[in-house]
Amino acid sequence: KVRKPIVVSTWDFGVAANKAAWEVLKKGGRALDAVENGVHVPESDPSNQTVGYGGFPDRDGRVTLDACIMDELGNCGSVAALEHIVHPISVARKVMEKTPHVMLVGDGALQFALENGFKKENLLTPESEKAWKEWLKKAEYKPVINIENKSYQGDGKGTTAFNPLRLPGNQYNHDTIGMIALDAAGNLSGACTTSGMAFKLHGRVGDSPIIGAGLYVDNEVGAATATGVGEEVIRVVGSFLVVELMRQGYSPEAACKEAVMRIVKKKPAKAKEIQIGFLALNKKGEHGAFCLQKGFSYAVATADNQEQLIQGKHYF
Ligand code: SD4
């Protein structure tokens, strides 16, 4: 029996996002609408400093956002390095629906957004500006994405690189939101949205807006999304890999594990120092995740339980 509808999303903040997605799913709505609605929650939440409004800026103090969306027909849309727009996911959806293209970047993406009625806003909150100014004092260019292992937080021993996400008060700022839903009609869609690595080079684009890396949906098989150091996810085309492994018969968790192992095999030393997590959902409504380091959680919402939070199994 297929377990549907169901929505899964990355990190603890996925719980609140799933609730918004559920509002669509419970009425028999489309998975595509559900994931867009769901990720709007962290995108507009200023206390979430890794997605949308209030995200940490790049090295130059500019908040630049990456997002993509994909539906059950294989349609997809994406924006990268988009500034001034609170909901990049909705711009990505417009790219999918209103243009013959998949991806728009930078100024072109902003121009397109403004032409389509999105409002130009300042996304840099005083809190994120403060963290950036703090970073500027040393301006060490070693962007590291947080390892959520609680024992690392604040002890300064986990890595020599400056990590804003370990500053006091930022204990619970996790990363990208990747969300996948299976609707009552049995169709899959996914969305992925982030402000990317804190204090990155201006113009740096991670895995999140790249179809196949940060997100992939194949309505015959399943869908997957990724979080963590995007460069390593891009190298293995992570989300596509997870979906193709599910096609070969791997369970969602086994597929995610195999993708993580691919990264470990290629870069064993590096893998120890970074976090990467994959999350997958198949056509039967089975879900699973796997990550490098302890601390990756994902949220699941079904008819019986709207607030389930699951700790992903980890390699180290
Ligand atoms: C990126 N994957 O830009 C995103 C950021 C992220 O956990 O997910 N951090 O590389």
Residues whose N, C-alpha, C, O or C-beta is under 5 A from the ligand:
A	BS01	SD4	I145 D175 T176 T194 G196 M197 G206 D207 S208 A226 T227 G228 V229 G230 E231
